Amino acid sequence: MAPFLLNIFCSQPSWLLLFSFLGLLSLIKITISLLYWTYAFFLRPTKDLKTTYGSWALVTGSTDGIGKAIAFELAQKNLNLVLIGRNQNKLDTVSTEIQEEFKNVQIKKVVIDLSGDMHEGIKSLRKAIEGLDVGVLVNCAGSANERPLFLDKGKMEM
């Protein structure tokens, strides 16, 4: 049967063989990409953030929304946390919630209003993280304008 298939293959025009070969290369490339994607998303072991980057993560805007959720995820990965927020009561609440769920995670709280004067805030932050092995920074703090603006317009005076 192999000689029969070889005869059919050799009897084809060269342009058809060229296009068939290019199609085969494309199929191999797509298959390799699909296999790599499957490995990367489903089979590859997760990276240990603590040993790769450092044992502490600094999260700004950690009292609400995405910042709070990321703080919980980082605590689940066994990283110690430096939580930054502008409301001491909310920081205490989030810190208590994380400590109740993840007993072995150390938490430092720093109260800073990132939309105000930064000189005192930077001093207190520098003092809080002095000597810590901070390897992950997640910035979820932000402020919004009263109404939507185009990116190139910046802050407008009202």
Protein Blocks (a to p, Z undefined) as FASTA:
>chain_A
ZZmmmmmmmmpcfklmmmmmmmmmmmmmmmmmmmmmmmmmmmpccddfklmnomcdcdeh
klgcjllmmmmmmmmnopacddddfbfklmmmmmmmmmmmmmmbccddddddfklcfklm
mmmmmmmmgoiacfbdcdfbdcddfbdcdfklopadZZ
